[in-house]
Amino acid sequence: MKPQPYPGKWKKIQESLILNCLRGIPTSLGSKLRNSMYRHIFSSKGRIVSIQYGVEFIEPSCIKLGTDVRICRGVNIDASGHSNNLIYIANDVIFSYGVDIQALINTSIHIGKGTFIGPYVTIAGPGNVSIGNNCLIAAHSGIFANNHIYADTTKPIGSQGVTCRGITIEDDCWLGSGVKVLDRVTIGHGSVIGAGSVVTKNIPPFSIAVGVPAKVIKSRNQKELVNSTE
């Protein structure tokens, strides 16, 4: 991950003025103004970006937006915490309302081309997160690239730190409503995760997995069910 230069004092003032003045303007006028002016504060921004009113960006100098990105109202994209943070949003990505993305510390979050992020989805570091192209992440899902350390019973859990191995969701995956993906997990290409499942282990490509914890019940390449008790 290439380090991103932290902006100086005057750059920060410019960011604050642009964001605070334009964030709350509704209608198509507000969207056009944001598309025009936000190019001055992001690390990079595509030619056409639709950003509705009420979208919160924190540390935009560590955020890259592709072309034809659509971001609905109430979205929070937070790249603060460290100059090495990078949130990359590729072309044709759609964020529905209420999405919350938090890079935290030394974190890369990559969202691939054509991916849809549904309402009130949370994606959080500090582990790296890579979501492939043409994925569908349904409402209220959570992707959490960290786990608390809790081995020492003499110390508060919050003071023992976290592990952060990272999460990879490969191309063309569909996560149903309310799915939770935990740290150190890869979901293989073309997989489907049933609503409400909790993914704690790697899922092979083209699998259908359900449950808490999620278990593979079928391959999309096969007709029969897999014995999920194994």
Backbone as CSV, one residue per row, in Angstrom:
resi,resn,N_x,N_y,N_z,CA_x,CA_y,CA_z,C_x,C_y,C_z
1,MET,0.847,-1.195,0.000,0.000,0.000,0.000,0.879,1.241,0.000
2,LYS,0.676,2.084,-0.954,1.498,3.285,-1.069,1.079,4.329,-0.043
3,PRO,2.035,4.849,0.761,1.667,5.853,1.762,1.055,7.087,1.119
4,GLN,0.052,7.636,1.780,-0.591,8.850,1.299,-0.097,10.034,2.124
5,PRO,0.349,11.108,1.497,0.823,12.263,2.251,-0.294,12.922,3.030
6,TYR,-0.064,13.159,4.320,-1.053,13.863,5.124,-1.059,15.324,4.717
7,PRO,-2.234,15.929,4.594,-2.296,17.321,4.149,-1.786,18.270,5.213
8,GLY,-1.241,19.415,4.768,-0.792,20.445,5.683,-1.953,21.252,6.228
9,LYS,-1.606,22.271,7.005,-2.613,23.071,7.706,-3.606,23.705,6.738
10,TRP,-3.103,24.374,5.680,-3.999,25.086,4.781,-4.821,24.129,3.931
11,LYS,-4.245,23.002,3.603,-5.016,21.987,2.880,-6.160,21.470,3.741
12,LYS,-5.904,21.291,5.025,-6.950,20.848,5.934,-8.065,21.887,6.039
13,ILE,-7.692,23.155,6.070,-8.702,24.216,6.119,-9.560,24.193,4.854
14,GLN,-8.905,24.024,3.694,-9.639,23.937,2.430,-10.606,22.750,2.441
15,GLU,-10.136,21.584,2.900,-10.991,20.412,2.994,-12.219,20.701,3.848
16,SER,-11.979,21.285,5.020,-13.063,21.550,5.961,-14.095,22.508,5.371
17,LEU,-13.619,23.556,4.711,-14.538,24.531,4.130,-15.395,23.904,3.036
18,ILE,-14.766,23.153,2.144,-15.501,22.549,1.030,-16.518,21.536,1.551
19,LEU,-16.082,20.668,2.467,-16.983,19.638,2.987,-18.146,20.244,3.758
20,ASN,-17.856,21.187,4.634,-18.910,21.755,5.473,-19.887,22.614,4.683
21,CYS,-19.383,23.303,3.661,-20.270,24.170,2.873,-21.154,23.391,1.911
22,LEU,-20.654,22.278,1.405,-21.370,21.586,0.336,-22.083,20.323,0.782
23,ARG,-21.729,19.781,1.942,-22.274,18.488,2.374,-23.795,18.487,2.453
24,GLY,-24.386,19.578,2.945,-25.806,19.576,3.241,-26.705,20.133,2.155
25,ILE,-26.166,20.459,0.985,-27.003,21.041,-0.082,-27.750,19.924,-0.805
26,PRO,-29.087,19.936,-0.769,-29.860,18.869,-1.425,-30.025,19.128,-2.911
27,THR,-30.844,18.324,-3.548,-31.214,18.410,-4.965,-30.020,18.187,-5.889
28,SER,-30.290,18.227,-7.184,-29.247,17.982,-8.179,-28.178,19.074,-8.170
29,LEU,-28.554,20.294,-7.754,-27.572,21.372,-7.663,-26.460,21.001,-6.690
30,GLY,-26.828,20.485,-5.517,-25.831,20.084,-4.541,-24.923,18.996,-5.084
31,SER,-25.512,18.020,-5.778,-24.717,16.928,-6.346,-23.713,17.446,-7.367
32,LYS,-24.157,18.394,-8.213,-23.245,18.960,-9.219,-22.117,19.755,-8.571
33,LEU,-22.438,20.529,-7.534,-21.402,21.296,-6.840,-20.384,20.374,-6.178
34,ARG,-20.867,19.315,-5.542,-19.941,18.375,-4.892,-19.059,17.677,-5.918
35,ASN,-19.651,17.286,-7.039,-18.864,16.620,-8.074,-17.762,17.535,-8.607
36,SER,-18.055,18.817,-8.691,-17.080,19.779,-9.206,-15.990,20.107,-8.186
37,MET,-16.399,20.367,-6.940,-15.463,20.893,-5.946,-14.695,19.820,-5.183
38,TYR,-15.276,18.640,-5.039,-14.601,17.613,-4.239,-13.321,17.109,-4.896
39,ARG,-13.179,17.356,-6.198,-11.944,16.913,-6.860,-10.712,17.584,-6.276
40,HIS,-10.899,18.717,-5.580,-9.761,19.436,-5.000,-9.279,18.815,-3.692
41,ILE,-10.056,17.925,-3.088,-9.700,17.449,-1.753,-9.446,15.949,-1.675
42,PHE,-9.889,15.185,-2.671,-9.646,13.745,-2.645,-8.272,13.426,-3.214
43,SER,-7.756,12.235,-2.829,-6.510,11.769,-3.426,-6.661,11.661,-4.933
44,SER,-7.792,11.134,-5.381,-8.169,11.179,-6.798,-9.668,10.958,-6.885
45,LYS,-10.275,11.488,-7.947,-11.709,11.364,-8.118,-12.028,11.233,-9.587
46,GLY,-12.946,10.306,-9.910,-13.344,10.090,-11.281,-14.098,11.275,-11.873
47,ARG,-14.289,11.216,-13.180,-14.891,12.326,-13.912,-16.326,12.594,-13.466
48,ILE,-17.127,11.546,-13.280,-18.527,11.710,-12.873,-18.741,10.923,-11.588
49,VAL,-19.116,11.611,-10.533,-19.417,10.989,-9.248,-20.695,11.622,-8.717
50,SER,-21.629,10.803,-8.273,-22.877,11.311,-7.691,-22.835,11.125,-6.182
51,ILE,-22.778,12.231,-5.444,-22.718,12.193,-3.985,-23.924,12.953,-3.444
52,GLN,-24.846,12.252,-2.805,-26.027,12.903,-2.255,-25.664,13.721,-1.019
53,TYR,-26.631,14.506,-0.545,-26.371,15.354,0.622,-26.229,14.498,1.884
54,GLY,-25.514,15.045,2.876,-25.364,14.378,4.160,-24.326,13.276,4.187
55,VAL,-23.465,13.181,3.165,-22.397,12.185,3.156,-21.185,12.744,3.901
56,GLU,-20.650,11.959,4.832,-19.526,12.400,5.659,-18.233,11.766,5.155
57,PHE,-17.258,12.603,4.785,-15.917,12.136,4.436,-14.942,12.648,5.486
58,ILE,-14.107,11.766,6.019,-13.079,12.155,6.975,-11.727,11.749,6.399
59,GLU,-10.824,12.689,6.305,-9.498,12.544,5.680,-9.617,12.167,4.204
60,PRO,-10.257,13.015,3.394,-10.462,12.696,1.975,-9.173,12.566,1.175
61,SER,-8.059,13.109,1.696,-6.787,12.969,0.985,-6.310,11.519,0.936
62,CYS,-6.923,10.639,1.730,-6.590,9.210,1.721,-7.695,8.381,1.058
63,ILE,-8.563,9.051,0.293,-9.686,8.379,-0.365,-9.574,8.575,-1.876
64,LYS,-9.725,7.475,-2.628,-9.723,7.538,-4.089,-11.067,7.049,-4.607
65,LEU,-11.684,7.862,-5.464,-12.976,7.526,-6.050,-12.826,7.338,-7.552
66,GLY,-13.403,6.253,-8.082,-13.400,6.037,-9.518,-14.520,6.817,-10.200
67,THR,-14.740,6.508,-11.468,-15.777,7.159,-12.272,-17.126,6.471,-12.063
68,ASP,-18.188,7.271,-12.115,-19.562,6.769,-11.985,-19.826,6.089,-10.641
69,VAL,-19.140,6.540,-9.606,-19.448,6.095,-8.244,-20.699,6.826,-7.771
70,ARG,-21.611,6.114,-7.116,-22.834,6.714,-6.585,-22.906,6.480,-5.078
71,ILE,-23.025,7.559,-4.329,-23.017,7.475,-2.869,-24.284,8.145,-2.342
72,CYS,-25.131,7.359,-1.671,-26.403,7.869,-1.171,-26.231,8.579,0.170
73,ARG,-27.287,9.247,0.596,-27.248,10.065,1.807,-26.924,9.207,3.044
74,GLY,-26.326,9.860,4.024,-26.057,9.206,5.299,-24.857,8.289,5.318
75,VAL,-24.092,8.233,4.244,-22.889,7.391,4.204,-21.757,8.076,4.962
76,ASN,-20.972,7.289,5.690,-19.786,7.780,6.392,-18.563,7.024,5.882
77,ILE,-17.575,7.753,5.351,-16.335,7.136,4.869,-15.178,7.801,5.601
78,ASP,-14.551,7.049,6.501,-13.567,7.589,7.440,-12.209,6.945,7.184
79,ALA,-11.278,7.737,6.644,-9.915,7.251,6.387,-8.919,7.811,7.395
80,SER,-9.415,8.367,8.498,-8.505,8.993,9.469,-7.766,7.947,10.285
81,GLY,-6.761,8.395,11.026,-6.029,7.501,11.914,-4.572,7.360,11.564
82,HIS,-4.224,7.420,10.265,-2.819,7.253,9.886,-2.641,7.653,8.431
83,SER,-1.457,8.215,8.122,-1.207,8.669,6.750,-1.086,7.519,5.766
84,ASN,-0.891,6.270,6.251,-0.813,5.117,5.353,-2.180,4.564,4.982
85,ASN,-3.229,5.099,5.531,-4.562,4.613,5.191,-4.897,4.897,3.727
86,LEU,-5.660,3.979,3.132,-6.146,4.199,1.772,-7.490,3.516,1.614
87,ILE,-8.491,4.264,1.228,-9.784,3.707,0.831,-9.929,3.925,-0.669
88,TYR,-9.983,2.835,-1.423,-10.076,2.908,-2.874,-11.430,2.368,-3.318
89,ILE,-12.180,3.183,-4.021,-13.511,2.832,-4.502,-13.470,2.883,-6.020
90,ALA,-13.594,1.734,-6.662,-13.396,1.636,-8.110,-14.619,2.149,-8.871
91,ASN,-14.539,2.105,-10.193,-15.610,2.596,-11.054,-16.924,1.844,-10.815
92,ASP,-18.034,2.569,-10.954,-19.382,1.984,-10.964,-19.797,1.358,-9.640
93,VAL,-19.141,1.714,-8.556,-19.556,1.238,-7.240,-20.758,2.045,-6.758
94,ILE,-21.688,1.377,-6.083,-22.862,2.041,-5.508,-22.882,1.801,-4.009
95,PHE,-22.975,2.895,-3.229,-23.214,2.817,-1.794,-24.645,3.234,-1.526
96,SER,-25.457,2.340,-0.971,-26.782,2.731,-0.546,-26.683,3.523,0.758
97,TYR,-27.817,3.993,1.261,-27.793,4.923,2.386,-27.303,4.248,3.680
98,GLY,-26.644,5.044,4.514,-26.236,4.591,5.829,-25.002,3.709,5.890
99,VAL,-24.290,3.525,4.790,-23.068,2.703,4.808,-21.999,3.382,5.654
100,ASP,-21.251,2.579,6.428,-20.208,3.098,7.310,-18.904,2.373,7.013
101,ILE,-17.885,3.125,6.558,-16.574,2.547,6.248,-15.535,3.222,7.120
102,GLN,-14.751,2.420,7.854,-13.760,2.946,8.779,-12.420,2.271,8.536
103,ALA,-11.435,3.061,8.119,-10.114,2.497,7.844,-9.305,2.278,9.122
104,LEU,-9.458,3.144,10.111,-8.714,3.081,11.369,-7.220,3.255,11.132
105,ILE,-6.342,2.288,11.476,-4.890,2.514,11.478,-4.211,1.611,10.448
106,ASN,-3.351,2.214,9.589,-2.566,1.456,8.608,-3.442,0.485,7.806
107,THR,-4.523,0.988,7.276,-5.526,0.122,6.667,-5.754,0.463,5.202
108,SER,-5.851,-0.584,4.388,-6.261,-0.446,2.992,-7.618,-1.116,2.827
109,ILE,-8.587,-0.368,2.332,-9.895,-0.924,2.002,-10.123,-0.711,0.513
110,HIS,-10.288,-1.809,-0.211,-10.424,-1.762,-1.670,-11.773,-2.350,-2.049
111,ILE,-12.576,-1.577,-2.789,-13.885,-2.034,-3.242,-13.882,-2.026,-4.765
112,GLY,-14.069,-3.205,-5.353,-13.867,-3.383,-6.778,-15.000,-2.878,-7.652
113,LYS,-14.734,-2.846,-8.934,-15.620,-2.276,-9.941,-16.986,-2.955,-9.937
114,GLY,-18.034,-2.115,-10.014,-19.380,-2.627,-10.174,-19.996,-3.250,-8.938
115,THR,-19.370,-3.089,-7.782,-19.883,-3.690,-6.551,-20.970,-2.814,-5.943
116,PHE,-21.970,-3.470,-5.357,-23.077,-2.788,-4.686,-22.980,-3.033,-3.190
117,ILE,-22.984,-1.954,-2.403,-22.953,-2.034,-0.947,-24.303,-1.556,-0.430
118,GLY,-25.066,-2.451,0.212,-26.435,-2.168,0.598,-26.564,-1.288,1.825
119,PRO,-27.808,-0.951,2.194,-28.044,-0.029,3.303,-27.456,-0.514,4.625
120,TYR,-26.838,0.401,5.326,-26.332,0.193,6.680,-25.308,-0.938,6.791
121,VAL,-24.562,-1.158,5.737,-23.423,-2.084,5.795,-22.259,-1.385,6.491
122,THR,-21.522,-2.144,7.327,-20.313,-1.631,7.980,-19.096,-2.398,7.485
123,ILE,-18.051,-1.666,7.110,-16.767,-2.261,6.724,-15.701,-1.580,7.562
124,ALA,-14.937,-2.361,8.341,-14.003,-1.745,9.285,-12.685,-2.497,9.352
125,GLY,-11.564,-1.707,9.455,-10.250,-2.246,9.730,-10.077,-2.428,11.229
126,PRO,-8.819,-2.469,11.753,-7.602,-2.041,11.071,-6.961,-3.052,10.134
127,GLY,-7.468,-4.285,10.032,-6.946,-5.181,9.018,-7.398,-4.746,7.634
128,ASN,-6.627,-5.112,6.603,-6.977,-4.738,5.235,-8.214,-5.502,4.762
129,VAL,-9.021,-4.842,3.938,-10.222,-5.456,3.372,-10.187,-5.283,1.861
130,SER,-10.357,-6.388,1.142,-10.424,-6.346,-0.313,-11.724,-7.000,-0.764
131,ILE,-12.578,-6.205,-1.414,-13.833,-6.703,-1.972,-13.707,-6.628,-3.488
132,GLY,-13.977,-7.729,-4.164,-13.727,-7.820,-5.595,-14.749,-7.098,-6.447
133,ASN,-14.686,-7.377,-7.737,-15.580,-6.763,-8.717,-16.955,-7.444,-8.691
134,ASN,-17.989,-6.647,-8.966,-19.346,-7.146,-9.187,-19.890,-7.963,-8.010
135,CYS,-19.546,-7.546,-6.796,-20.089,-8.193,-5.607,-21.382,-7.503,-5.175
136,LEU,-22.204,-8.237,-4.429,-23.445,-7.723,-3.862,-23.397,-7.947,-2.354
137,ILE,-23.370,-6.861,-1.597,-23.331,-6.941,-0.141,-24.657,-6.372,0.362
138,ALA,-25.533,-7.226,0.899,-26.889,-6.810,1.238,-26.937,-6.061,2.568
139,ALA,-28.107,-5.499,2.851,-28.308,-4.586,3.971,-27.900,-5.185,5.318
140,HIS,-27.353,-4.309,6.168,-27.020,-4.624,7.562,-25.928,-5.682,7.705
141,SER,-25.177,-5.938,6.650,-24.032,-6.844,6.775,-22.854,-6.111,7.421
142,GLY,-21.922,-6.881,7.972,-20.746,-6.301,8.609,-19.492,-7.067,8.233
143,ILE,-18.450,-6.335,7.864,-17.161,-6.929,7.474,-16.126,-6.337,8.416
144,PHE,-15.617,-7.149,9.343,-14.812,-6.645,10.452,-13.434,-7.316,10.439
145,ALA,-12.421,-6.574,9.974,-11.074,-7.134,9.827,-10.254,-6.928,11.099
146,ASN,-10.785,-7.385,12.224,-10.045,-7.350,13.482,-10.744,-8.242,14.497
147,ASN,-9.965,-8.718,15.463,-10.504,-9.479,16.580,-9.804,-9.034,17.854
148,HIS,-10.543,-8.867,18.929,-9.937,-8.496,20.204,-9.162,-9.676,20.797
149,ILE,-8.015,-9.368,21.387,-7.255,-10.344,22.171,-7.820,-10.340,23.594
150,TYR,-8.059,-11.542,24.139,-8.700,-11.615,25.459,-8.100,-12.714,26.338
151,ALA,-6.863,-13.141,26.017,-6.257,-14.278,26.714,-5.944,-13.992,28.182
152,ASP,-5.573,-12.770,28.503,-5.153,-12.413,29.864,-6.364,-11.974,30.682
153,THR,-6.766,-12.810,31.627,-7.957,-12.501,32.426,-7.700,-11.440,33.484
154,THR,-6.447,-11.036,33.673,-6.137,-10.005,34.672,-6.207,-8.601,34.084
155,LYS,-6.397,-8.489,32.768,-6.435,-7.187,32.117,-7.770,-6.995,31.414
156,PRO,-8.247,-5.755,31.320,-9.458,-5.507,30.533,-9.256,-5.910,29.075
157,ILE,-10.268,-6.476,28.477,-10.156,-6.911,27.084,-9.776,-5.753,26.176
158,GLY,-10.328,-4.578,26.456,-10.052,-3.428,25.602,-8.618,-2.961,25.615
159,SER,-7.821,-3.388,26.599,-6.419,-2.962,26.692,-5.445,-3.990,26.141
160,GLN,-5.944,-5.131,25.649,-5.064,-6.221,25.204,-4.764,-6.185,23.707
161,GLY,-5.296,-5.193,23.015,-4.997,-5.063,21.589,-5.888,-5.949,20.732
162,VAL,-5.584,-5.955,19.430,-6.366,-6.728,18.473,-5.449,-7.449,17.499
163,THR,-5.963,-8.502,16.901,-5.317,-9.104,15.744,-6.020,-8.575,14.503
164,CYS,-5.286,-8.469,13.413,-5.888,-7.945,12.174,-5.191,-8.594,10.984
165,ARG,-5.704,-9.755,10.580,-5.124,-10.524,9.474,-5.669,-10.098,8.117
166,GLY,-6.870,-9.521,8.111,-7.439,-9.044,6.851,-8.523,-9.968,6.307
167,ILE,-9.324,-9.404,5.403,-10.452,-10.110,4.793,-10.387,-9.912,3.280
168,THR,-10.628,-11.002,2.545,-10.723,-10.928,1.085,-12.046,-11.530,0.644
169,ILE,-12.801,-10.762,-0.117,-14.021,-11.252,-0.756,-13.766,-11.158,-2.258
170,GLU,-13.691,-12.297,-2.918,-13.303,-12.313,-4.324,-14.477,-11.898,-5.224
171,ASP,-14.228,-11.829,-6.525,-15.204,-11.310,-7.481,-16.528,-12.080,-7.443
172,ASP,-17.626,-11.353,-7.750,-18.932,-11.944,-8.023,-19.489,-12.732,-6.847
173,CYS,-19.286,-12.232,-5.628,-19.885,-12.866,-4.449,-21.149,-12.124,-4.047
174,TRP,-22.074,-12.871,-3.445,-23.317,-12.297,-2.932,-23.436,-12.637,-1.461
175,LEU,-23.451,-11.589,-0.625,-23.666,-11.748,0.803,-25.083,-11.291,1.120
176,GLY,-25.903,-12.191,1.675,-27.278,-11.867,1.997,-27.380,-10.904,3.170
177,SER,-28.600,-10.488,3.455,-28.841,-9.505,4.506,-28.336,-9.995,5.862
178,GLY,-27.642,-9.103,6.558,-27.217,-9.396,7.918,-26.042,-10.337,8.051
179,VAL,-25.331,-10.638,6.973,-24.139,-11.490,7.053,-23.024,-10.765,7.804
180,LYS,-22.290,-11.499,8.632,-21.106,-10.973,9.309,-19.889,-11.769,8.847
181,VAL,-18.838,-11.038,8.437,-17.580,-11.662,8.010,-16.504,-11.231,8.989
182,LEU,-15.845,-12.211,9.618,-14.855,-11.915,10.635,-13.440,-11.980,10.071
183,ASP,-12.499,-11.524,10.850,-11.106,-11.395,10.426,-10.525,-12.745,9.998
184,ARG,-9.524,-12.678,9.122,-8.755,-13.841,8.647,-9.601,-14.767,7.789
185,VAL,-10.460,-14.189,6.956,-11.358,-14.978,6.121,-11.197,-14.580,4.661
186,THR,-11.211,-15.579,3.770,-11.330,-15.365,2.329,-12.596,-16.047,1.844
187,ILE,-13.430,-15.305,1.142,-14.619,-15.870,0.505,-14.324,-15.988,-0.984
188,GLY,-14.348,-17.207,-1.490,-13.908,-17.465,-2.853,-14.844,-16.945,-3.919
189,HIS,-14.299,-16.782,-5.095,-14.984,-16.259,-6.281,-16.353,-16.910,-6.459
190,GLY,-17.367,-16.095,-6.687,-18.672,-16.614,-7.067,-19.472,-17.253,-5.957
191,SER,-19.086,-17.020,-4.697,-19.786,-17.669,-3.585,-21.015,-16.879,-3.150
192,VAL,-21.955,-17.609,-2.523,-23.188,-17.034,-1.986,-23.246,-17.355,-0.499
193,ILE,-23.436,-16.320,0.326,-23.528,-16.503,1.771,-24.951,-16.152,2.204
194,GLY,-25.648,-17.102,2.830,-27.047,-16.922,3.184,-27.262,-15.857,4.243
195,ALA,-28.440,-15.261,4.223,-28.778,-14.177,5.142,-28.570,-14.600,6.596
196,GLY,-27.990,-13.693,7.375,-27.791,-13.923,8.796,-26.610,-14.799,9.153
197,SER,-25.851,-15.261,8.186,-24.713,-16.152,8.467,-23.537,-15.380,9.062
198,VAL,-22.688,-16.106,9.801,-21.466,-15.541,10.361,-20.298,-16.339,9.798
199,VAL,-19.467,-15.690,8.991,-18.367,-16.373,8.297,-17.105,-16.263,9.146
200,THR,-16.641,-17.400,9.649,-15.457,-17.441,10.511,-14.289,-18.170,9.875
201,LYS,-14.540,-18.893,8.750,-13.489,-19.656,8.076,-13.585,-19.419,6.567
202,ASN,-12.520,-19.765,5.864,-12.483,-19.578,4.420,-13.608,-20.353,3.730
203,ILE,-14.144,-19.743,2.680,-15.196,-20.364,1.872,-14.629,-20.604,0.477
204,PRO,-14.657,-21.860,-0.024,-14.108,-22.133,-1.358,-14.902,-21.432,-2.451
205,PRO,-14.296,-21.249,-3.623,-15.009,-20.616,-4.737,-16.300,-21.354,-5.098
206,PHE,-17.288,-20.592,-5.539,-18.568,-21.102,-6.049,-19.318,-21.955,-5.014
207,SER,-19.188,-21.550,-3.751,-19.883,-22.257,-2.681,-21.150,-21.518,-2.278
208,ILE,-22.087,-22.268,-1.729,-23.236,-21.704,-1.024,-23.075,-22.080,0.433
209,ALA,-22.996,-21.072,1.309,-22.743,-21.318,2.731,-23.791,-20.613,3.570
210,VAL,-24.238,-21.277,4.638,-25.235,-20.694,5.529,-24.911,-21.077,6.967
211,GLY,-25.466,-20.315,7.922,-25.420,-20.721,9.308,-24.491,-19.903,10.174
212,VAL,-24.517,-20.243,11.474,-23.669,-19.598,12.490,-22.948,-20.704,13.256
213,PRO,-21.660,-20.946,12.982,-20.869,-20.314,11.922,-21.261,-20.854,10.542
214,ALA,-20.917,-20.116,9.504,-21.298,-20.499,8.148,-20.609,-21.784,7.716
215,LYS,-21.403,-22.692,7.133,-20.871,-23.938,6.583,-21.345,-24.094,5.145
216,VAL,-20.497,-24.667,4.324,-20.835,-24.879,2.919,-21.868,-25.996,2.826
217,ILE,-23.000,-25.718,2.186,-24.038,-26.733,1.998,-24.152,-27.191,0.560
218,LYS,-23.568,-26.440,-0.348,-23.693,-26.794,-1.753,-22.650,-26.048,-2.565
219,SER,-22.214,-26.667,-3.646,-21.378,-25.991,-4.623,-22.252,-25.562,-5.793
220,ARG,-22.017,-24.382,-6.304,-22.777,-23.930,-7.466,-22.464,-24.757,-8.707
221,ASN,-21.394,-25.551,-8.659,-21.023,-26.420,-9.768,-21.628,-27.810,-9.636
222,GLN,-22.370,-28.080,-8.534,-22.940,-29.397,-8.290,-24.426,-29.260,-7.980
223,LYS,-25.176,-30.349,-8.156,-26.605,-30.338,-7.882,-26.906,-30.795,-6.457
224,GLU,-26.075,-31.697,-5.904,-26.399,-32.264,-4.596,-25.894,-31.370,-3.465
225,LEU,-26.533,-31.493,-2.302,-26.080,-30.789,-1.115,-24.828,-31.430,-0.557
226,VAL,-23.999,-30.609,0.088,-22.810,-31.100,0.774,-23.216,-31.480,2.190
227,ASN,-22.600,-32.501,2.762,-22.855,-32.865,4.154,-22.282,-31.807,5.066
228,SER,-23.138,-30.934,5.622,-22.678,-29.795,6.405,-22.261,-30.172,7.816
229,THR,-22.405,-31.451,8.202,-21.985,-31.868,9.538,-20.524,-32.244,9.593
230,GLU,-19.854,-32.306,8.476,-18.439,-32.680,8.448,-17.581,-31.560,8.994
